[in-house]
Amino acid sequence: MRSTAGSTGRTGTMAPTERDVGRVRRFGPSQRIVHRATGWLMLICLAAAACLYLNPLAQLVGRRPLVAGVHRWSGILLPVPLLLGLLSAEFRADLRRLNRFAVYDRRWLRAVRRGLTKPQDRPAGKFNAGQKLYAGWIAGAVLVMMFTGLLMWFMGFLPFLSRAGAIFVHDILAWAIALVLAGHLRKAYADPEARRGMRTGYVTRPWADRHHPRWLDEERADEPDGRSAGSRRECPSTAARAQTFRSGRSAHPHSHTTD
């Protein structure tokens, strides 16, 4: 039987294309460290807040002054990883992506509202519209939480503002952050490849094509030689497989016979 495009043997035994070989680099060390440090500080802050706010936990843990100190300082330190991350060009590039809402992001939101789940219905760059909204909301919420927390800590800081009002806003927003963070963790738990990307820095090409189809295209457009940064920075552990595939393809000069 005749060979078809993309095969290296008889029809029906399709070999993977070069695009599917290996992994692509999604996050560098700076993005992963900032994400991990911010996540741990957020969890410590929320856990300490729960021990202060919920009586059963307060009685179980005790040491209220110590817990209050942990809560305050973990909250104050929350912006520090992000500020240190600004020293990294890769991290700043991701912040620009998160701050840019493209036309296809509106299409992604419309697809979510209509319950459409096909990849072509949810176009996304390196970050989808939901991730961009989450990042903007959580950044604003942390700033408000820090401001109201400082008002509660230093009662004479702004005497014209009510401490009772600061407590009310702080408590309501804390519950909102806990709910939103739970949703974020739920989505991460449901996507092992996304977690692997944040843990190791690399994701598979099929995953990137399915969930972030515009990502590699955007990087390719930004590169002066027309190649995407992600495609050039393959995972070292898969470089040999990619080279083997390319060598095998060149060894079959007639494997792309057309009709």
N, C-alpha and C positions, 0 to 999 in steps of 0.2 A: 504494500500500500504506500501511497505517496505521503511524504512528510508535509506538514503544514507549518506556518509561521509560529515560532515560539517552541517548537518541539525539537528534540535531539534524537528521535528514533521514529518508530512507527506511529501512525495516527492513533490518538487515544492515550498516549503516554506523554502527557505534557510535562515539561520540565519547568521549574520555577523561573520566572524572569529575573533579570538583574535587579530590578526594582524591589523584589521581594527578599533578596538575599541580605542577611544581617540585620543590624539594628541601626537606628539613627540617634544621635545625641540630642536629648530634649532639654536637660538642665545641667549646668555646670556646678562645681562645688559651692560657689557663692549662693546660688539660688536654693540649693538643698540645705545648706547650713542655716540660712536665714529662715526658711520655712520650718525647719526642725526646732530651732531655738525659740521662734515666736510661738509655735504650737505648744511646746512644753511650758513656756511662761504663761500662756493663756490657760492651759489646763490646771496649773498650780494655782493661778489666781482664782479660777472658778471653784476649784476644790476647797480652797481656804474660805471663799465667800460662802459656800454651802455650809461649812462647819460653823460659821458665824451666824448665819441666817436661820438655819433649821435647828430647832431645839434638840431633837434626838441626836443629831450629829454633834452638836455643841456639848451635850452632856457626855457623849461617848469619847470625844477627843480631849475636851478640857483645854487647859493652857491657853485661855482666850487671848492674853496679851501677845503670846508668841504667834498664834494663828493670825491675829490682826496685823502683826508686823510682816509676816510672810505675804499676806494679801496685799498690803500697801506697796511693798517693795517689788513684788512681782508685777503689779500693775504699772508702777513707775518705770520699770525696766522694759516693758513691752515694746516701746518704739526703738530701743537700742539696737537690736539685730538689723532692723530695716535701715537705720541710719548708717550702721557700719557697712551694710550691703551696698550702699550708694558708692562705695569706693570701687566696686566692680562694674566694668563696662557691660558685662553680660546681664547683671542684675538690673542696671539702668535701662537696658534695651527691653527687658521683660516688663518693667514698669511702664515704659512708653506704649507697649502693646496693650497692657491692661487699661491704659488711659485713653485708648483710641477705639471709638465705637464705629465700626464700618457698616456699610449698607447691608451686607449679608448677615450682620448680627441681628438686625431687625427681623430678617427672614427666619433666623434661628428661633427667636422669641415667638413669632407667629406659629411656627411649627410646634413648639412646646404647648402653646395654648390650644392648638387643634389636636394634639395627641399624635402628631406625625413622628415616626421614629426612624424612617429610612435615612441613610447618610446624605443622599442628595437633597433631602428636605431640610437638613440641619447643617448648612455650610458653616465652617468655623476655621479661624486661623489657629495660631498656637494656643490661644485661649478662646473658649466659646463665650457667648454673650452672658450666660449664667455665671461663669467664673469671673467675668469682668464686673458684673453687678455685685457679686459676693465680695470681691476684693474692695470695691469702693465703699460698700456699706459697712464692712467690718472695720475699715480704716477710720471712717467717720465715727462709728460707734465707740471705738477705743479712745479717740480724742475726747468725746463727750464724757466717757466714763472717767478719764483721767482728770478732766476739769471739775466734774462734780465730786470726785473723790478728794481732790485737794481742798475743795470748799468745805467738805466734812472734816477733813483733817486739821486745816487751819481756819478755824471759825471766824477769825477777825480779818481774813485776807481780803474779802470783799463784803463789808458789812451791809451794803445796800441790797445784797441778794439773800434770800431766805434759805437757811440751812435745811428747813423742812422740805422746801421745794427741791433742793439738791438731792436729799435722801430719796424722795419720791422718784425723780428722774433716774437716779443711779440704780434703784431697785428694779424699776420697770425695764430699763435697758439691759440690766444683767440677765433677767429672764429671757428677753428677746435674743441676746447673744447666745445664751445656752441652747435655745431652740435652733437657731440658725447653725451653730457649730455642730449640733447633733445631726442636722441634715447634711452638712458637709462631710462629716465622718461616715454617715450612711452611704453617701454616693461614692466615697473613696473605698469603702469596704466592698462595694458591689463591682468595683473595677480593679482587679489585681494588676493589670498592665499599667494603669495610671499610678498605682502605688509603687510598682517596680521602677517606673520612670523617675519618681521622686526619690526613691531609695538609691538607685544605681546611676541615674542620669540618662539611661538609654531605654528606648521603646522599640517595638517591632514596626517595620514599615507598614504591614497591613493594618495595624491598630491606628497608626498615624493617618493613613488614607481613609479609614472609616470614621474616626471621631474628629479629626482636624485636617480635612482635605485641602484647605487653603494654606496650611502652614508651610509645607515644603515649597509650594509654588511662590509664596511671598518671599521666602529666603532666596529662592533661585532668582527672582526678579531683582533682589537687592545686591546680588553678587555680580561684579563686573565681567566675570568670565562665563556667566550664565549657569553656573552650577550652584546648587544649594549648599549652604554651610552645613546643614544636617547630613547631606549625602557625603560630604567630604570627611566628616568626623564620625566614621563608623566605629562601632565597638571593636576594640582590638581583638577580642576573642572570636570575632566572626570574620576578620579580615581575610584569613586563610581560606575560609569557605567561599567568600566572594571571589578571590583570585582563582580558586579551583573551578568555579562556575564559568568565569570568563575564559579560562584556558580551555575548558571543555567545549565551550561554544565556538572558539576559534578553530578547534580541531575538527569541526564538522562544517566545512565550507558549503555543503549542499543541503544543510538542514533547513534552509528557508526557501525552499523551492515553491514557487507560486503556481497557481493554476494557469 
